[in-house]
Amino acid sequence: MRKLFICIFLALFLTACDDTRSLETTPTPTPTNTSETNLKNNSDFIQGDFSEKKAMEFLYSNYNEAQKESNWNPTQEDLLKVDEDSSLKEAKEFYVTALLTSPFKEEGSDKQILITAAAPPEHTCHACAPIIGAFIFKKNTQGWELELKQHYVTELGSYGAPPDGKLVQIGKDNFGVLFDFGDTGQGYTTESVVLIAKTDKAFKEILTVETGGDNSGTCGDDLGPCWEFSSKYEFVSGKNENFFDFKISTTGTKGGDEENTTVPVNENKTYIFDGKEYKSRQ
């Protein structure tokens, strides 16, 4: 009887020890954080409604809502197209603002375009133009997916500020951004339009046309006659349905070939896309 009791005692003791080891070696399951998991899985998309703030945070991981700008530290590859002599080439930090956000449809899909202007601190000289960037987001079932990212398209503007830009339809299923640019120097004012659009899967300048000007700062009294001209323009359907023709009508006066003379201006021109850029049809 005594031996039976000892055997039972040993059996119970060994079972308890085994249970203790099991508790020590079995890992405790880590609770799943649902919100963090979803954020990680959807990090390549902008969730919900599209907005300037969301897009800038998505691209630059920061956004100062009060200043409406993001900080950007570009790589050498980002600045590859900047001219070697430009001060922008060596800049390490840029302030980036959203110049334009606009919805559009392309091939039946809802899309959003974001145009940015980027300049380093104190980039404020007369000839200091900011970098223009272009980004396209496409709507899908998960949100707004980044379809095109181009930090550098061109450099436009002066005193570190960009010109105004607007989204324009330039083809049956094609859109571009048209900038109205003006500048004054030594008494002369010049106005022009610059068009950037996507060709060969990237944005680039495809049209630059002078649209107006005057000599208001160098005329009158004993300085000589004043002259001024302006233009009206539009995109119209032509042979190329993907890139409409650009028609411009210019009227007014310009400076003549001889000193202190002016000549009347009344001309109409048509620019046609040749596969790479718009050129005047003579």
PASEBA-1860 file (N, C-alpha, C; in nm, 3 decimals):
! residues 282
1> MRKLFICI> 0.083/-0.119/0.000/0.000/0.000/0.000/0.088/0.126/0.000 ~ 0.194/0.118/0.082/0.285/0.232/0.089/0.356/0.257/-0.045 ~ 0.395/0.147/-0.115/0.459/0.160/-0.247/0.363/0.221/-0.348 ~ 0.234/0.183/-0.339/0.133/0.236/-0.433/0.119/0.386/-0.415 ~ 0.120/0.429/-0.287/0.105/0.572/-0.259/0.224/0.651/-0.315 ~ 0.344/0.596/-0.298/0.464/0.664/-0.350/0.461/0.675/-0.501 ~ 0.416/0.571/-0.570/0.408/0.571/-0.718/0.311/0.677/-0.766 ~ 0.195/0.683/-0.699/0.095/0.784/-0.740/0.149/0.924/-0.721
9> FLALFLTA> 0.221/0.944/-0.605/0.279/1.076/-0.575/0.381/1.117/-0.681 ~ 0.468/1.023/-0.719/0.569/1.054/-0.822/0.505/1.085/-0.956 ~ 0.400/1.012/-0.991/0.332/1.035/-1.120/0.272/1.174/-1.125 ~ 0.207/1.215/-1.014/0.147/1.349/-1.011/0.252/1.457/-1.015 ~ 0.366/1.435/-0.947/0.475/1.534/-0.946/0.534/1.555/-1.085 ~ 0.559/1.444/-1.158/0.615/1.453/-1.293/0.520/1.523/-1.389 ~ 0.390/1.495/-1.374/0.289/1.560/-1.461/0.287/1.711/-1.439 ~ 0.297/1.752/-1.311/0.297/1.895/-1.280/0.420/1.964/-1.337
17> CDDTRSLE> 0.535/1.899/-1.328/0.659/1.956/-1.383/0.650/1.974/-1.533 ~ 0.593/1.876/-1.600/0.579/1.881/-1.745/0.489/1.996/-1.787 ~ 0.378/2.017/-1.711/0.286/2.126/-1.740/0.355/2.260/-1.722 ~ 0.443/2.269/-1.619/0.515/2.394/-1.596/0.608/2.427/-1.710 ~ 0.682/2.326/-1.761/0.771/2.348/-1.876/0.692/2.391/-1.999 ~ 0.574/2.333/-2.015/0.491/2.367/-2.130/0.450/2.513/-2.126 ~ 0.417/2.562/-2.003/0.378/2.701/-1.988/0.496/2.794/-2.015 ~ 0.618/2.749/-1.980/0.735/2.834/-1.998/0.779/2.843/-2.143
25> TTPTPTPT> 0.761/2.741/-2.223/0.814/2.739/-2.359/0.712/2.779/-2.464 ~ 0.584/2.780/-2.432/0.483/2.816/-2.532/0.472/2.967/-2.542 ~ 0.503/3.027/-2.659/0.500/3.174/-2.672/0.358/3.227/-2.664 ~ 0.345/3.345/-2.604/0.214/3.409/-2.593/0.183/3.480/-2.724 ~ 0.067/3.455/-2.786/0.034/3.521/-2.913/0.032/3.672/-2.898 ~ 0.092/3.743/-2.997/0.094/3.889/-2.995/-0.036/3.942/-3.053 ~ -0.104/4.030/-2.980/-0.231/4.084/-3.032/-0.207/4.157/-3.164 ~ -0.298/4.142/-3.257/-0.287/4.206/-3.387/-0.345/4.346/-3.381
33> NTSETNLK> -0.264/4.445/-3.423/-0.312/4.583/-3.430/-0.371/4.603/-3.568 ~ -0.500/4.604/-3.581/-0.567/4.608/-3.711/-0.534/4.734/-3.789 ~ -0.534/4.849/-3.721/-0.511/4.975/-3.792/-0.370/4.981/-3.849 ~ -0.268/4.937/-3.775/-0.131/4.938/-3.825/-0.115/4.842/-3.942 ~ -0.180/4.727/-3.935/-0.172/4.630/-4.045/-0.232/4.687/-4.172 ~ -0.347/4.751/-4.160/-0.412/4.808/-4.278/-0.329/4.923/-4.335 ~ -0.270/5.002/-4.247/-0.188/5.113/-4.293/-0.069/5.062/-4.373 ~ -0.007/4.955/-4.326/0.108/4.899/-4.396/0.067/4.843/-4.531
41> NNSDFIQG> -0.044/4.770/-4.535/-0.087/4.710/-4.660/-0.130/4.813/-4.762 ~ -0.177/4.930/-4.716/-0.230/5.031/-4.806/-0.137/5.152/-4.819 ~ -0.010/5.136/-4.786/0.083/5.248/-4.786/0.111/5.301/-4.926 ~ 0.078/5.225/-5.029/0.101/5.270/-5.165/-0.019/5.344/-5.222 ~ -0.118/5.372/-5.140/-0.239/5.436/-5.186/-0.278/5.549/-5.093 ~ -0.345/5.650/-5.149/-0.409/5.753/-5.068/-0.551/5.706/-5.042 ~ -0.586/5.694/-4.915/-0.717/5.644/-4.878/-0.821/5.757/-4.875 ~ -0.946/5.722/-4.910/-1.056/5.818/-4.902/-1.050/5.922/-5.012
49> DFSEKKAM> -1.104/6.040/-4.982/-1.107/6.148/-5.080/-0.966/6.202/-5.105 ~ -0.942/6.241/-5.229/-0.813/6.299/-5.265/-0.806/6.443/-5.218 ~ -0.691/6.485/-5.166/-0.673/6.624/-5.127/-0.527/6.662/-5.144 ~ -0.504/6.792/-5.151/-0.367/6.843/-5.163/-0.282/6.798/-5.045 ~ -0.337/6.809/-4.925/-0.265/6.772/-4.804/-0.224/6.625/-4.806 ~ -0.319/6.537/-4.839/-0.290/6.394/-4.842/-0.183/6.362/-4.947 ~ -0.193/6.427/-5.062/-0.098/6.400/-5.171/0.043/6.445/-5.133 ~ 0.055/6.562/-5.071/0.186/6.613/-5.033/0.248/6.527/-4.922
57> EFLYSNYN> 0.168/6.485/-4.827/0.218/6.396/-4.721/0.261/6.262/-4.780 ~ 0.185/6.213/-4.876/0.216/6.085/-4.941/0.351/6.093/-5.013 ~ 0.376/6.204/-5.082/0.497/6.216/-5.163/0.621/6.252/-5.081 ~ 0.603/6.335/-4.978/0.719/6.390/-4.907/0.725/6.349/-4.759 ~ 0.624/6.277/-4.713/0.618/6.230/-4.573/0.612/6.344/-4.473 ~ 0.581/6.464/-4.519/0.563/6.577/-4.428/0.483/6.685/-4.500 ~ 0.414/6.766/-4.423/0.337/6.877/-4.480/0.304/6.977/-4.371 ~ 0.347/7.101/-4.391/0.317/7.209/-4.299/0.188/7.276/-4.348
65> EAQKESNW> 0.080/7.247/-4.277/-0.050/7.297/-4.324/-0.060/7.449/-4.314 ~ 0.006/7.508/-4.216/0.003/7.654/-4.202/0.076/7.722/-4.317 ~ 0.192/7.668/-4.355/0.270/7.723/-4.466/0.230/7.665/-4.601 ~ 0.152/7.558/-4.597/0.110/7.485/-4.718/0.231/7.445/-4.803 ~ 0.326/7.380/-4.738/0.446/7.336/-4.808/0.506/7.213/-4.741 ~ 0.587/7.141/-4.819/0.659/7.025/-4.769/0.808/7.049/-4.785 ~ 0.887/6.983/-4.701/1.032/6.985/-4.716/1.074/6.866/-4.801 ~ 1.169/6.888/-4.890/1.214/6.783/-4.980/1.366/6.785/-4.987
73> NPTQEDLL> 1.426/6.669/-4.965/1.571/6.652/-4.978/1.597/6.563/-5.099 ~ 1.620/6.622/-5.215/1.631/6.543/-5.338/1.759/6.462/-5.347 ~ 1.753/6.357/-5.426/1.872/6.278/-5.458/1.938/6.338/-5.581 ~ 2.058/6.292/-5.612/2.126/6.338/-5.733/2.046/6.301/-5.857 ~ 1.979/6.187/-5.851/1.897/6.143/-5.965/1.779/6.237/-5.986 ~ 1.721/6.287/-5.877/1.608/6.380/-5.887/1.647/6.507/-5.961 ~ 1.771/6.548/-5.945/1.818/6.674/-6.005/1.904/6.651/-6.129 ~ 1.892/6.535/-6.187/1.977/6.498/-6.300/1.960/6.593/-6.419
81> KVDEDSSL> 1.837/6.642/-6.442/1.809/6.725/-6.559/1.836/6.874/-6.535 ~ 1.870/6.910/-6.413/1.902/7.049/-6.385/2.035/7.085/-6.452 ~ 2.042/7.204/-6.512/2.163/7.248/-6.580/2.281/7.247/-6.484 ~ 2.395/7.207/-6.533/2.515/7.195/-6.450/2.556/7.328/-6.387 ~ 2.525/7.438/-6.455/2.564/7.570/-6.404/2.460/7.629/-6.308 ~ 2.348/7.562/-6.292/2.242/7.614/-6.207/2.274/7.596/-6.059 ~ 2.236/7.695/-5.978/2.256/7.684/-5.834/2.168/7.576/-5.773 ~ 2.064/7.536/-5.845/1.974/7.430/-5.797/2.044/7.295/-5.791
89> KEAKEFYV> 2.148/7.279/-5.870/2.217/7.151/-5.881/2.276/7.107/-5.747 ~ 2.323/7.202/-5.669/2.390/7.169/-5.543/2.299/7.187/-5.421 ~ 2.175/7.226/-5.443/2.084/7.249/-5.330/2.050/7.118/-5.260 ~ 2.048/7.121/-5.129/2.022/7.001/-5.050/1.879/6.996/-4.995 ~ 1.817/7.112/-4.982/1.682/7.117/-4.925/1.595/7.211/-5.008 ~ 1.473/7.167/-5.034/1.377/7.247/-5.110/1.248/7.261/-5.030 ~ 1.181/7.374/-5.052/1.044/7.391/-5.005/0.953/7.366/-5.124 ~ 0.855/7.278/-5.108/0.768/7.239/-5.218/0.625/7.282/-5.189
97> TALLTSPF> 0.563/7.351/-5.284/0.423/7.390/-5.271/0.343/7.329/-5.385 ~ 0.214/7.311/-5.360/0.123/7.259/-5.463/0.074/7.376/-5.547 ~ 0.110/7.376/-5.672/0.069/7.483/-5.763/-0.071/7.458/-5.820 ~ -0.101/7.330/-5.842/-0.229/7.295/-5.904/-0.267/7.153/-5.867 ~ -0.392/7.132/-5.828/-0.450/6.999/-5.817/-0.581/7.002/-5.893 ~ -0.604/6.901/-5.976/-0.725/6.903/-6.058/-0.764/6.762/-6.099 ~ -0.894/6.730/-6.096/-0.940/6.598/-6.143/-0.956/6.597/-6.294 ~ -0.941/6.479/-6.353/-0.969/6.463/-6.495/-0.992/6.315/-6.523
105> KEEGSDKQ> -1.043/6.287/-6.640/-1.065/6.148/-6.683/-0.975/6.116/-6.801 ~ -0.916/5.997/-6.796/-0.830/5.951/-6.904/-0.856/5.803/-6.927 ~ -0.892/5.768/-7.049/-0.924/5.630/-7.085/-1.029/5.571/-6.990 ~ -1.125/5.653/-6.953/-1.235/5.608/-6.869/-1.205/5.601/-6.721 ~ -1.084/5.634/-6.680/-1.044/5.626/-6.539/-1.042/5.764/-6.475 ~ -1.086/5.770/-6.349/-1.078/5.894/-6.273/-0.934/5.914/-6.226 ~ -0.882/6.035/-6.250/-0.745/6.066/-6.212/-0.735/6.204/-6.151 ~ -0.627/6.227/-6.081/-0.596/6.357/-6.023/-0.454/6.395/-6.062
113> ILITAAAP> -0.436/6.521/-6.101/-0.301/6.570/-6.131/-0.259/6.668/-6.023 ~ -0.135/6.657/-5.983/-0.075/6.749/-5.887/0.049/6.810/-5.951 ~ 0.051/6.942/-5.961/0.167/7.013/-6.013/0.232/7.088/-5.897 ~ 0.363/7.071/-5.881/0.434/7.132/-5.769/0.539/7.232/-5.816 ~ 0.576/7.320/-5.725/0.687/7.413/-5.747/0.783/7.397/-5.630 ~ 0.910/7.372/-5.660/1.011/7.347/-5.556/1.128/7.443/-5.570 ~ 1.165/7.504/-5.459/1.279/7.596/-5.460/1.350/7.589/-5.326 ~ 1.483/7.604/-5.326/1.557/7.607/-5.199/1.537/7.741/-5.128
121> PEHTCHAC> 1.572/7.749/-5.000/1.560/7.876/-4.928/1.642/7.986/-4.995 ~ 1.590/8.108/-4.993/1.658/8.226/-5.045/1.686/8.216/-5.195 ~ 1.607/8.136/-5.264/1.617/8.128/-5.411/1.523/8.234/-5.467 ~ 1.563/8.363/-5.455/1.469/8.472/-5.481/1.520/8.577/-5.580 ~ 1.623/8.548/-5.656/1.672/8.645/-5.754/1.575/8.655/-5.872 ~ 1.592/8.758/-5.954/1.501/8.779/-6.068/1.498/8.658/-6.160 ~ 1.613/8.600/-6.186/1.620/8.487/-6.279/1.605/8.351/-6.210 ~ 1.572/8.352/-6.080/1.562/8.227/-6.005/1.424/8.162/-6.025
129> APIIGAFI> 1.420/8.061/-6.107/1.294/7.990/-6.134/1.287/7.863/-6.052 ~ 1.170/7.830/-6.000/1.155/7.705/-5.926/1.144/7.585/-6.020 ~ 1.163/7.467/-5.964/1.145/7.343/-6.039/0.997/7.307/-6.040 ~ 0.945/7.277/-6.158/0.807/7.234/-6.173/0.804/7.081/-6.176 ~ 0.721/7.022/-6.090/0.705/6.876/-6.087/0.564/6.836/-6.123 ~ 0.546/6.711/-6.165/0.414/6.662/-6.205/0.392/6.521/-6.150 ~ 0.271/6.499/-6.097/0.235/6.370/-6.038/0.091/6.338/-6.076 ~ 0.066/6.212/-6.111/-0.069/6.169/-6.147/-0.110/6.053/-6.057
137> FKKNTQGW> -0.229/6.062/-6.001/-0.287/5.957/-5.917/-0.410/5.901/-5.988 ~ -0.424/5.769/-5.984/-0.536/5.700/-6.050/-0.625/5.633/-5.946 ~ -0.755/5.652/-5.962/-0.852/5.595/-5.869/-0.872/5.447/-5.897 ~ -0.865/5.363/-5.791/-0.899/5.221/-5.803/-0.973/5.178/-5.678 ~ -0.995/5.049/-5.662/-1.077/5.001/-5.551/-1.011/5.022/-5.415 ~ -0.879/5.040/-5.413/-0.807/5.055/-5.287/-0.783/5.201/-5.248 ~ -0.802/5.291/-5.343/-0.780/5.432/-5.316/-0.721/5.501/-5.437 ~ -0.633/5.599/-5.412/-0.567/5.673/-5.520/-0.423/5.625/-5.532
145> ELELKQHY> -0.394/5.557/-5.641/-0.262/5.499/-5.663/-0.176/5.595/-5.743 ~ -0.050/5.611/-5.702/0.044/5.696/-5.774/0.080/5.630/-5.907 ~ 0.041/5.695/-6.017/0.064/5.639/-6.151/0.188/5.699/-6.216 ~ 0.214/5.826/-6.191/0.331/5.892/-6.250/0.393/5.986/-6.148 ~ 0.524/5.975/-6.131/0.597/6.062/-6.039/0.714/6.124/-6.113 ~ 0.713/6.258/-6.120/0.819/6.328/-6.191/0.853/6.457/-6.114 ~ 0.957/6.450/-6.035/0.994/6.566/-5.953/1.045/6.682/-6.039 ~ 1.103/6.651/-6.155/1.154/6.757/-6.242/1.091/6.747/-6.381
153> VTELGSYG> 1.021/6.853/-6.420/0.970/6.864/-6.557/1.044/6.976/-6.629 ~ 1.047/7.092/-6.563/1.114/7.209/-6.621/1.136/7.310/-6.509 ~ 1.189/7.426/-6.544/1.205/7.536/-6.449/1.132/7.657/-6.506 ~ 1.035/7.711/-6.430/0.953/7.822/-6.477/0.931/7.921/-6.364 ~ 0.933/8.050/-6.400/0.902/8.153/-6.303/1.018/8.246/-6.279 ~ 1.005/8.328/-6.178/1.109/8.423/-6.140/1.095/8.455/-5.992 ~ 1.203/8.505/-5.933/1.205/8.535/-5.789/1.164/8.415/-5.704 ~ 1.190/8.295/-5.754/1.158/8.173/-5.680/1.012/8.133/-5.684
161> APPDGKLV> 0.929/8.209/-5.756/0.785/8.182/-5.760/0.744/8.132/-5.899 ~ 0.650/8.038/-5.906/0.607/7.986/-6.036/0.497/8.072/-6.098 ~ 0.477/8.062/-6.228/0.362/8.129/-6.290/0.234/8.051/-6.262 ~ 0.119/8.113/-6.289/-0.008/8.044/-6.273/-0.022/7.936/-6.380 ~ -0.082/7.824/-6.342/-0.104/7.714/-6.437/-0.246/7.662/-6.428 ~ -0.295/7.606/-6.536/-0.429/7.548/-6.537/-0.431/7.423/-6.625 ~ -0.519/7.330/-6.589/-0.534/7.207/-6.667/-0.617/7.238/-6.791 ~ -0.568/7.197/-6.908/-0.640/7.222/-7.033/-0.648/7.092/-7.114
169> QIGKDNFG> -0.756/7.078/-7.187/-0.769/6.962/-7.275/-0.700/6.993/-7.406 ~ -0.605/6.908/-7.442/-0.527/6.931/-7.565/-0.548/6.820/-7.667 ~ -0.640/6.727/-7.637/-0.670/6.618/-7.729/-0.799/6.551/-7.687 ~ -0.843/6.456/-7.768/-0.969/6.387/-7.740/-0.969/6.322/-7.602 ~ -0.859/6.263/-7.565/-0.845/6.199/-7.434/-0.709/6.234/-7.375 ~ -0.678/6.364/-7.384/-0.543/6.407/-7.348/-0.549/6.545/-7.282 ~ -0.472/6.561/-7.174/-0.470/6.687/-7.101/-0.327/6.732/-7.077 ~ -0.310/6.863/-7.065/-0.181/6.921/-7.032/-0.201/7.036/-6.935
177> VLFDFGDT> -0.092/7.098/-6.894/-0.098/7.212/-6.804/-0.038/7.332/-6.875 ~ -0.118/7.440/-6.883/-0.077/7.561/-6.954/-0.042/7.669/-6.852 ~ 0.079/7.724/-6.864/0.126/7.829/-6.774/0.123/7.963/-6.846 ~ 0.071/8.064/-6.778/0.077/8.203/-6.826/0.193/8.271/-6.755 ~ 0.292/8.308/-6.832/0.415/8.361/-6.773/0.441/8.503/-6.821 ~ 0.468/8.593/-6.729/0.503/8.730/-6.763/0.628/8.774/-6.691 ~ 0.703/8.865/-6.754/0.827/8.912/-6.692/0.855/9.054/-6.740 ~ 0.912/9.134/-6.652/0.946/9.271/-6.686/1.092/9.296/-6.653
185> GQGYTTES> 1.162/9.358/-6.748/1.303/9.389/-6.728/1.344/9.505/-6.815 ~ 1.414/9.602/-6.756/1.466/9.719/-6.827/1.356/9.793/-6.903 ~ 1.237/9.795/-6.845/1.127/9.873/-6.903/1.042/9.799/-7.003 ~ 1.079/9.676/-7.035/1.002/9.596/-7.132/0.930/9.482/-7.060 ~ 0.808/9.457/-7.101/0.730/9.346/-7.047/0.705/9.244/-7.156 ~ 0.724/9.118/-7.123/0.695/9.009/-7.216/0.598/8.912/-7.150 ~ 0.507/8.858/-7.229/0.413/8.758/-7.182/0.418/8.638/-7.275 ~ 0.401/8.519/-7.217/0.407/8.397/-7.299/0.326/8.287/-7.232
193> VVLIAKTD> 0.299/8.183/-7.308/0.238/8.063/-7.252/0.333/7.947/-7.274 ~ 0.337/7.858/-7.174/0.419/7.738/-7.181/0.329/7.620/-7.151 ~ 0.332/7.521/-7.237/0.251/7.400/-7.219/0.339/7.282/-7.184 ~ 0.304/7.212/-7.074/0.369/7.085/-7.046/0.263/6.975/-7.060 ~ 0.303/6.862/-7.113/0.211/6.750/-7.132/0.290/6.621/-7.133 ~ 0.218/6.512/-7.118/0.281/6.380/-7.112/0.303/6.326/-7.254 ~ 0.428/6.302/-7.287/0.465/6.236/-7.411/0.571/6.132/-7.378 ~ 0.561/6.014/-7.438/0.656/5.906/-7.408/0.660/5.877/-7.258
201> KAFKEILT> 0.542/5.880/-7.194/0.525/5.842/-7.053/0.590/5.938/-6.955 ~ 0.623/6.059/-7.000/0.680/6.159/-6.910/0.636/6.298/-6.953 ~ 0.628/6.391/-6.857/0.592/6.528/-6.888/0.714/6.604/-6.939 ~ 0.689/6.696/-7.033/0.793/6.785/-7.079/0.729/6.907/-7.144 ~ 0.808/7.011/-7.166/0.760/7.129/-7.238/0.741/7.093/-7.385 ~ 0.622/7.121/-7.438/0.600/7.092/-7.580/0.552/7.214/-7.658 ~ 0.533/7.328/-7.589/0.492/7.450/-7.659/0.532/7.572/-7.576 ~ 0.598/7.667/-7.641/0.628/7.796/-7.580/0.602/7.903/-7.685
209> VETGGDNS> 0.511/7.997/-7.655/0.470/8.099/-7.752/0.459/8.234/-7.682 ~ 0.513/8.338/-7.745/0.497/8.474/-7.695/0.355/8.520/-7.723 ~ 0.290/8.577/-7.622/0.150/8.618/-7.637/0.127/8.767/-7.619 ~ 0.224/8.840/-7.568/0.203/8.983/-7.548/0.329/9.051/-7.503 ~ 0.322/9.185/-7.502/0.437/9.262/-7.457/0.413/9.412/-7.472 ~ 0.499/9.490/-7.409/0.493/9.635/-7.423/0.625/9.695/-7.380 ~ 0.639/9.824/-7.406/0.760/9.896/-7.366/0.724/10.011/-7.274 ~ 0.625/9.989/-7.189/0.570/10.097/-7.106/0.672/10.162/-7.014
217> GTCGDDLG> 0.780/10.093/-6.985/0.881/10.151/-6.897/0.988/10.229/-6.969 ~ 0.981/10.235/-7.101/1.085/10.305/-7.177/1.025/10.398/-7.282 ~ 0.900/10.441/-7.265/0.835/10.523/-7.368/0.764/10.642/-7.305 ~ 0.720/10.733/-7.391/0.651/10.852/-7.345/0.744/10.970/-7.328 ~ 0.688/11.091/-7.331/0.765/11.215/-7.322/0.874/11.216/-7.430 ~ 0.997/11.224/-7.389/1.107/11.230/-7.486/1.172/11.095/-7.511 ~ 1.110/10.988/-7.460/1.172/10.856/-7.470/1.135/10.782/-7.598 ~ 1.035/10.826/-7.666/0.994/10.757/-7.788/0.852/10.704/-7.777
225> PCWEFSSK> 0.797/10.653/-7.887/0.658/10.606/-7.888/0.639/10.476/-7.810 ~ 0.520/10.461/-7.758/0.485/10.339/-7.686/0.423/10.237/-7.782 ~ 0.444/10.112/-7.753/0.379/10.006/-7.829/0.332/9.896/-7.735 ~ 0.233/9.820/-7.780/0.176/9.714/-7.698/0.099/9.617/-7.787 ~ 0.114/9.489/-7.759/0.036/9.388/-7.833/-0.011/9.278/-7.738 ~ -0.118/9.210/-7.777/-0.174/9.102/-7.696/-0.231/8.995/-7.789 ~ -0.269/8.882/-7.732/-0.313/8.769/-7.815/-0.432/8.697/-7.753 ~ -0.509/8.632/-7.839/-0.611/8.537/-7.798/-0.576/8.403/-7.859
233> YEFVSGKN> -0.595/8.296/-7.783/-0.553/8.165/-7.833/-0.649/8.057/-7.785 ~ -0.642/7.941/-7.853/-0.726/7.827/-7.818/-0.673/7.701/-7.884 ~ -0.711/7.586/-7.827/-0.683/7.457/-7.890/-0.806/7.416/-7.970 ~ -0.783/7.377/-8.095/-0.894/7.339/-8.184/-0.865/7.203/-8.247 ~ -0.971/7.130/-8.278/-0.955/6.997/-8.339/-0.885/7.009/-8.475 ~ -0.793/6.916/-8.499/-0.722/6.911/-8.626/-0.711/6.768/-8.674 ~ -0.608/6.740/-8.751/-0.588/6.605/-8.804/-0.547/6.506/-8.694 ~ -0.478/6.554/-8.593/-0.432/6.469/-8.484/-0.531/6.481/-8.368
241> ENFFDFKI> -0.613/6.378/-8.347/-0.714/6.387/-8.242/-0.654/6.379/-8.102 ~ -0.531/6.330/-8.090/-0.467/6.320/-7.958/-0.400/6.452/-7.916 ~ -0.361/6.532/-8.013/-0.302/6.662/-7.985/-0.366/6.765/-8.078 ~ -0.457/6.844/-8.021/-0.526/6.946/-8.100/-0.427/7.051/-8.151 ~ -0.467/7.124/-8.255/-0.387/7.237/-8.303/-0.402/7.355/-8.207 ~ -0.298/7.437/-8.200/-0.299/7.557/-8.116/-0.305/7.678/-8.208 ~ -0.413/7.755/-8.199/-0.431/7.874/-8.283/-0.420/8.000/-8.198 ~ -0.348/8.099/-8.250/-0.327/8.223/-8.178/-0.342/8.342/-8.272
249> STTGTKGG> -0.415/8.444/-8.225/-0.434/8.568/-8.301/-0.375/8.683/-8.221 ~ -0.285/8.760/-8.284/-0.213/8.867/-8.216/-0.244/9.000/-8.282 ~ -0.278/9.099/-8.201/-0.309/9.234/-8.252/-0.241/9.338/-8.164 ~ -0.223/9.459/-8.221/-0.163/9.569/-8.147/-0.052/9.633/-8.226 ~ 0.051/9.676/-8.156/0.167/9.737/-8.221/0.294/9.682/-8.158 ~ 0.400/9.687/-8.237/0.533/9.647/-8.190/0.633/9.753/-8.233 ~ 0.752/9.746/-8.174/0.858/9.838/-8.213/0.904/9.810/-8.355 ~ 0.923/9.916/-8.433/0.967/9.900/-8.571/1.116/9.876/-8.581
257> DEENTTVP> 1.160/9.846/-8.703/1.303/9.823/-8.725/1.384/9.951/-8.707 ~ 1.324/10.063/-8.744/1.393/10.191/-8.727/1.364/10.248/-8.589 ~ 1.458/10.325/-8.538/1.446/10.381/-8.403/1.326/10.473/-8.392 ~ 1.258/10.468/-8.278/1.143/10.552/-8.247/1.028/10.535/-8.347 ~ 1.008/10.411/-8.392/0.894/10.382/-8.479/0.818/10.261/-8.425 ~ 0.692/10.253/-8.463/0.610/10.136/-8.429/0.545/10.083/-8.556 ~ 0.508/9.956/-8.552/0.439/9.894/-8.666/0.316/9.821/-8.614 ~ 0.207/9.822/-8.694/0.087/9.749/-8.652/0.107/9.598/-8.661
265> VNENKTYI> 0.040/9.527/-8.574/0.048/9.380/-8.572/-0.093/9.324/-8.583 ~ -0.112/9.236/-8.679/-0.240/9.167/-8.695/-0.211/9.034/-8.764 ~ -0.181/8.933/-8.685/-0.138/8.806/-8.743/-0.206/8.688/-8.675 ~ -0.221/8.582/-8.752/-0.280/8.457/-8.704/-0.182/8.344/-8.732 ~ -0.160/8.261/-8.632/-0.069/8.147/-8.647/-0.134/8.020/-8.594 ~ -0.091/7.909/-8.652/-0.137/7.777/-8.606/-0.014/7.692/-8.576 ~ -0.015/7.632/-8.458/0.094/7.543/-8.417/0.042/7.400/-8.416 ~ 0.119/7.309/-8.475/0.078/7.169/-8.488/0.181/7.079/-8.419
273> FDGKEYKS> 0.130/6.979/-8.349/0.218/6.884/-8.280/0.282/6.790/-8.381 ~ 0.416/6.779/-8.378/0.487/6.698/-8.478/0.533/6.562/-8.422 ~ 0.483/6.526/-8.306/0.524/6.400/-8.243/0.615/6.423/-8.124 ~ 0.679/6.539/-8.120/0.768/6.572/-8.008/0.730/6.706/-7.943 ~ 0.691/6.803/-8.026/0.655/6.936/-7.978/0.567/7.007/-8.080 ~ 0.515/7.122/-8.039/0.436/7.203/-8.130/0.525/7.294/-8.212 ~ 0.498/7.302/-8.341/0.573/7.390/-8.430/0.478/7.470/-8.517 ~ 0.519/7.592/-8.550/0.434/7.680/-8.629/0.421/7.629/-8.772
281> RQ> 0.298/7.631/-8.821/0.275/7.593/-8.961/0.285/7.719/-9.046 ~ 0.382/7.723/-9.131/0.406/7.842/-9.215/0.314/7.842/-9.337
END
